[in-house]
Amino acid sequence: DVTESATWGSSDGSIATVEDLAGSKGRTKGVAVGQVSVFASFASTPASMGLTVAAATLQKVSLVPASSSLAEGTTASVRAIATFSDNSVKDITDLSTWSSSNSAIVSTAAVPPSSQVAVGTGLGSAQLTATYLGVNGSTSFTVTAPTLDKLQIEPNQATIAKGLSGRLKTAGIFSDGSKQDM
């Protein structure tokens, strides 16, 4: 093996580079889609080969969060991330087609410019799916009953005369924004 002793080069460094430094000689890197010739020379003997740099291919679509719980009547942000064969990632939230396994439980809505939300429309569990270039990614949402966020005493300010009494009441403010006397 004379890899480390050879002199290396590429016919077009804007498409592919070939390392010619000790310890990494012969290592190629695709820079742009296209074709080049790779050259090596050792002891005045040249060699060449064709090298095609292809576009990275979509490997998977992942949804963030991977699974979640939300209260009925509330929303949660969800994003779609594409991973390509060159290990690059791209946010494809606004480029994906979205669907729900049961829109009576969870539906989706676009929030411009590039966001998507899951909407808890009924109690239960359902999957949201994002499809991009024929590849699907899914996440599971469990929709629960609204939860009590805070308790209010009403009225929030009162004055009573000495010796008299008054009546206060409480109201619950729930995660879906609703208010209920307690």
C-alpha positions in Angstrom: 0.0 0.0 0.0 1.6 3.3 -1.2 -1.4 5.5 -0.3 0.7 7.7 2.1 3.6 7.9 -0.3 1.5 8.9 -3.4 0.7 12.5 -4.4 -3.0 13.1 -4.7 -5.3 15.6 -6.5 -8.7 16.3 -7.9 -9.6 17.7 -11.3 -12.1 20.1 -9.7 -11.8 21.1 -6.0 -15.1 22.8 -6.1 -16.8 19.4 -6.6 -14.5 17.1 -4.6 -11.3 17.5 -2.7 -8.6 14.8 -2.1 -6.3 15.1 0.9 -2.6 15.2 0.1 -1.4 15.6 3.7 0.5 13.0 5.7 -1.9 10.9 7.8 -4.9 11.6 5.6 -3.7 11.1 2.0 -6.3 9.9 -0.4 -9.3 10.9 1.8 -12.0 12.4 -0.5 -14.7 14.9 0.4 -17.7 15.8 -1.7 -18.2 19.5 -1.9 -20.9 19.8 -4.5 -22.9 17.5 -6.7 -21.0 16.6 -9.9 -18.2 14.4 -11.3 -14.4 14.8 -11.1 -11.3 12.8 -11.8 -9.1 11.8 -8.9 -5.4 11.5 -9.6 -2.6 9.8 -7.7 1.0 9.4 -8.6 3.8 7.4 -7.1 7.3 6.9 -8.5 6.4 8.7 -11.7 3.5 6.3 -12.3 0.1 8.1 -12.5 -3.4 6.7 -11.9 -6.8 8.2 -12.1 -10.4 7.3 -11.5 -13.8 8.9 -11.8 -15.6 10.1 -8.7 -19.3 11.1 -8.6 -20.5 13.3 -5.8 -24.3 12.6 -5.4 -26.8 14.6 -3.4 -27.4 13.5 0.1 -30.5 11.3 0.5 -33.3 11.6 3.1 -32.8 8.9 5.7 -35.5 9.6 8.3 -38.0 12.1 9.6 -38.1 12.7 13.4 -40.8 14.6 15.3 -40.0 16.7 18.3 -41.2 16.0 20.9 -41.0 12.2 20.4 -44.2 11.9 22.5 -46.2 14.3 24.7 -49.2 14.8 26.8 -51.4 17.9 26.6 -54.7 18.9 28.1 -57.9 19.0 26.1 -58.4 22.4 24.5 -54.7 23.3 24.6 -51.9 23.2 22.0 -48.3 22.1 22.0 -45.6 23.0 19.4 -44.3 20.1 17.3 -41.5 20.2 14.7 -40.3 17.8 12.0 -36.6 17.3 11.5 -35.1 15.5 8.4 -31.8 13.6 8.7 -29.8 13.0 5.5 -27.2 10.4 4.5 -24.4 13.0 5.0 -25.6 13.4 8.7 -27.0 16.9 8.0 -30.3 17.8 9.5 -33.0 20.2 8.3 -36.1 21.6 9.9 -38.9 20.5 7.5 -41.8 21.5 9.7 -43.3 23.8 7.1 -42.4 21.5 4.2 -44.1 18.5 5.5 -47.6 17.2 5.0 -49.3 16.6 8.4 -51.9 14.1 9.5 -53.5 12.6 12.6 -54.5 9.0 13.3 -57.6 10.4 15.0 -58.4 14.1 14.6 -61.2 13.9 17.2 -58.3 13.5 19.8 -55.4 15.4 18.3 -55.3 17.6 15.2 -52.6 19.9 13.8 -52.6 23.5 12.7 -49.9 25.5 11.0 -48.6 28.6 12.8 -46.8 30.8 10.2 -44.0 31.3 9.3 -42.7 27.8 10.1 -44.3 26.1 13.0 -46.9 23.4 13.6 -49.0 22.8 16.7 -50.8 19.8 18.0 -54.3 20.6 19.3 -55.9 18.5 22.0 -59.4 18.1 20.7 -60.6 15.2 22.8 -59.6 12.7 25.5 -57.4 9.8 24.5 -54.2 9.0 22.5 -53.4 9.5 18.8 -50.4 9.8 16.5 -49.4 12.8 14.5 -47.4 12.1 11.3 -45.3 14.3 9.1 -44.5 13.2 5.6 -41.6 14.7 3.6 -40.4 13.3 0.2 -42.3 10.1 0.9 -40.7 9.5 4.3 -42.9 9.5 7.5 -42.1 10.4 11.0 -44.6 10.1 13.9 -45.1 11.1 17.4 -47.7 10.1 20.0 -49.9 12.5 22.0 -52.1 11.7 25.0 -54.8 14.2 25.6 -56.0 14.5 29.2 -58.7 16.5 30.9 -57.8 20.1 31.6 -55.9 20.6 34.8 -56.3 23.3 37.4 -53.7 25.9 36.9 -54.6 28.4 39.6 -57.3 29.2 42.1 -58.7 32.7 42.5 -60.6 34.2 45.4 -63.4 36.5 44.3 -63.7 39.3 44.6 -59.9 39.9 44.7 -60.4 43.0 46.9 -63.2 43.5 49.5 -64.1 45.8 52.4 -66.5 44.9 55.2 -67.7 47.0 58.1 -66.7 45.9 61.6 -69.2 43.4 63.0 -70.6 42.4 59.6 -69.8 39.4 57.5 -69.3 38.9 53.8 -69.1 36.0 51.4 -66.1 35.1 49.3 -66.0 32.5 46.6 -63.3 30.7 44.6 -62.9 30.1 41.0 -60.6 27.7 39.2 -58.6 28.7 36.1 -57.8 25.6 34.0 -55.1 24.7 31.5 -57.5 25.2 28.6 -58.2 28.8 29.7 -61.7 28.0 31.1 -62.9 29.3 34.4 -65.1 27.4 36.8 -66.7 28.3 40.2 -65.3 26.0 42.9 
